[in-house]
């Protein structure tokens, strides 16, 4: 099982939208490195939903219900999507600034590759984020 951080603009599709819908196709990823990571998504992988834009906070959890597959809405087999189901909201939102202050998150790709919309999360970093979100 792998862990991923999925960035989304809350004005376009928020964690609340995912909770309402219960599941969705996670699409819109075009960056080559993000697509390389996306190819490795497997059913059961854990996802952290992160609101970008003015918020910059981890807000909730989800689970991949499929592996990656070509986007059925696009005529380009390179563009991949996967299905995700909503999980629980985090006990409290966790800001980017808070995470950057935690030395246990050193090397986190979210900090190094800030423009990447689909970011791998190591088990150790996942555990730290979950601990921090507990308050």
N, C-alpha and C positions, 0 to 999 in steps of 0.2 A: 504494500500500500504506500502511495506517495501522498505528499501534501502540496497544495497549491494556493497561491494568493491570486484572486481574480479581481482586477480593478474594474469599476464601473462608475459612470457618471450618474449620480442619484436622480438627476433630472431626466435622464434617458431611460434607465432601468435600475431601480433601487432594490435593496434587500427586501424592503416591504413589498415590492412588486413580486419578487420571487416567492415570498411567503404567501402572498395572495394566490399566485398561480400554482403553487406547490411544486412545480417543475417547469423547466424550460430548456430550450436549446441555447447553449452558450456559444455565441457567434461574434463576428466582428474583429477577430484577431488577424492582423495582416503582417505584423513584424516578423521577419525571418527567424530570429532567435526564439521569439514566443511560439511560432509555429513548430519549430524544432522541439521545444518542450512539450507542446500540445500533442505531438505525435505519440508521446509516451503515456498519456492519460489512460488509466484503466478503471473499469467499474469498481466502485468502492473507495476510490481515492478521496481524501478529505480536502475540502475547499474552505478557504477563509474569504469572505466577501469584504472588499475594501472599497469605500466610497472615495472617489478622487475629487478633483475640483477644489472648491473652497473648504471641503470637509477634511479630507485626508485622514480617515479613520477606518479601522477594522470594525465591522458592525455585526457580522453574523457568520454562520456556518452553512455548508452544504455538502452534498456527497455526489460524486460522479456516478451516474447510473448506466453509462456506456463508456466505451473507449472512444477515441477520436475517429471521426469519419468525415468524408468530404461534405462540404456545405451544400445541401440540396437546393439552396436558393442561388448559388453561384455557378458559373460555367468555368470553374477553375479548380481542378482536383487538388491543387496545393493548399487551398483555403479549407481549413478543417474546423469542425465544431464538435461538441460533445453534449450529452444530456446531463442535467444536474437537477437534483431535488433539494428543496429547502430544508435546512436544519434549524437549529435554534438561534435566536439572537445571542450575541455575547452578553454576559452578565452586565458588562459596561463597555461602552465604546472605547477603543484604544487608539490614541492619536499617533501619527507618524513621529511627532516630536518626542512623545513619551518613549516610543520604541527606540529612537536614536540615542536616547540617554542611557539605555540599558547596555552595559558592556557585554552581557551574555548574548546580545544580538549582533555582535561584531561580525562583519562579512555577509550579512543578510543581503540577498540580491535586490530586495526592494530599495535599499540605500544606494547600492552600486549602480543599478540599472533602473533609475527612477522613471524612465519613460516606458518601460516594459509593462504591458497590460496583463501579462500572464507570467507569474513568477514562481519558481520552485521554492519550497520551504522545507528545510531539513527537519528531521524529527526533533532534534534539540531545539531549534528555533520555534517550531510549532508548540512544543511544551512550554517554552518561556512565554510565548504570546498568550497561551491559554491561562497560564499562571497570572500574568499581568492583568488579563481581562477579568479575573476574579475580584480584583480590587485589593 
